[in-house]
């Protein structure tokens, strides 16, 4: 990823427990307000999604896009844009690192490019908001 935004959070759960929540796309609308519909289009031999359609509704921004996912066990998942109405590219990843005592540091990295012109600093700020909300929602879901 060229220009990207990154943030981390520590969750009181093992990497396997955190990755189980990340991999459960059907439950995303329960803990991610902006995602209204999720459809797994393709799965890999391990049963995890390799392509997912998402309907995003974040007020002023409404978009339907598909993402391709690559899984590295319970250590990392990354995704890239397959198609979208509003986005030119979307590359991201969650990296899970055990930090002892059954806790996991989750690092979320994201790079988004929209089809409409937008200043780089505004894009980075939007990425930061997306990342912070996602990490907070993930922590609440896993620990709750």
Rosetta blueprint (number, residue, H / E / L):
1 X L
2 X L
3 X L
4 X L
5 X E
6 X E
7 X E
8 X E
9 X E
10 X E
11 X E
12 X L
13 X L
14 X L
15 X H
16 X H
17 X H
18 X H
19 X H
20 X H
21 X H
22 X H
23 X H
24 X L
25 X H
26 X H
27 X H
28 X H
29 X H
30 X H
31 X H
32 X L
33 X L
34 X L
35 X E
36 X E
37 X E
38 X E
39 X E
40 X E
41 X E
42 X E
43 X E
44 X L
45 X L
46 X L
47 X L
48 X L
49 X E
50 X E
51 X E
52 X E
53 X E
54 X E
55 X E
56 X E
57 X E
58 X E
59 X L
60 X L
61 X E
62 X E
63 X E
64 X E
65 X E
66 X E
67 X E
68 X E
69 X E
70 X E
71 X E
72 X E
73 X L
74 X L
75 X L
76 X E
77 X E
78 X E
79 X E
80 X E
81 X E
82 X E
83 X E
84 X E
85 X L
86 X L
87 X E
88 X E
89 X E
90 X E
91 X E
92 X E
93 X E
94 X E
95 X E
96 X E
97 X E
98 X E
99 X E
100 X E
101 X L
102 X L
103 X E
104 X E
105 X E
106 X E
107 X E
108 X E
109 X E
110 X E
111 X E
112 X E
113 X E
114 X E
115 X L
116 X L
117 X L
118 X L
119 X L
120 X H
121 X H
122 X H
123 X H
124 X H
125 X H
126 X H
127 X H
128 X H
129 X H
130 X H
131 X H
132 X H
133 X H
134 X H
135 X H
136 X H
137 X H
138 X H
139 X H
140 X H
141 X H
142 X H
143 X H
144 X L
